[in-house]
C-alpha cells in the first residue's frame, strides 16, 4: 500500500510537470503564430486607456479647479461623480450600449466616467490646500489670474493631481478588459476567448499583459510624481531675483 501511494504521488507530480511544460509550449507557440493578433490587441488596449485618461484629465482638472473655488459646486459635482464611481464598470458599459451602440464609443464613455472621479477629487483637494497667503503674495507682485494659475497654483497642485491621474490610469487599464464584451477589442479579447475555449494559455497571456501594463503605468507616473515634488521643493529653496533681494544684496 505504501509503495502504491508513493507511485501515485510521483505520477501526479510528473503529470503536473508535463502539463506545465505543455502550457509553456502553448504560450510560446501562440507568440510565434499569432504575434500580430497579440500586438493589435495590446495596442488597442493602450489606445483605449490613453484616450480615457486624457478625457478624464480634460474634464476632471477644470471641474476640480472650479470645485476648489466654489463650495456649492464642489458638493454637487463631487457627489455626482462619486456616485457614478460606485456603479460597476460593466453596468455603465451596458447602459451606454443603447445610446452609443457597440464598439469603441461606449467603451470610451464608460471608462472615462470611471477615470474622472480620482482626477476630479485630487485636483479639488490640491487647489483647496494652497494657502491663501501664497495667492495674496502673487497678487501683490502684480500677477494676473492666468499667471497665478499657471505659475503658482499649478506647480503646487501638480503632484497631487498626478496621483489622481495615476489612480485613474491603473483603474482604466484594469477595467478596459471589460470593453471586449461590447466589441471594443483590447486584451480582454484574449481573456474572454480563453474563458470560452478553456485555454489557460490565453488567460495567462491576457492577464499577465494587463498586470504588466498596470504596473508600468503606476511606475512611470510615480517617477514623474517624485520628480515634480523634487522640482517644486528645489524651486522653493532657490533664491528669486526681486528688487527687494537686489537692494539687500547691495547694502550687505
Buried (B, 14 or more C-beta within 10 A) or exposed (E): EEEEEEEEEEEEEEEEEEEEEEBEEBBEEBEEEBEEEBEBBBEBBBBBBBBBBEBBBEBBBEBBBBBBEEEEBBEEBBEEBEEEBEEEBBEBBBBBBEEBEBBBBBBBBBBBBBBBBBBBBBBBBBBBEBEEEEBEEBBEEEBEEEBBBEEBBBBBBBBBBBBBBBBBBBBBBBBBBBBBBBBBBBBBBBBBBBEEEEBEBBBBBBBEBBEEBBEEBBEEBEEBBEEBBEEBEEEEEEEEEEEEEEEEEEEE
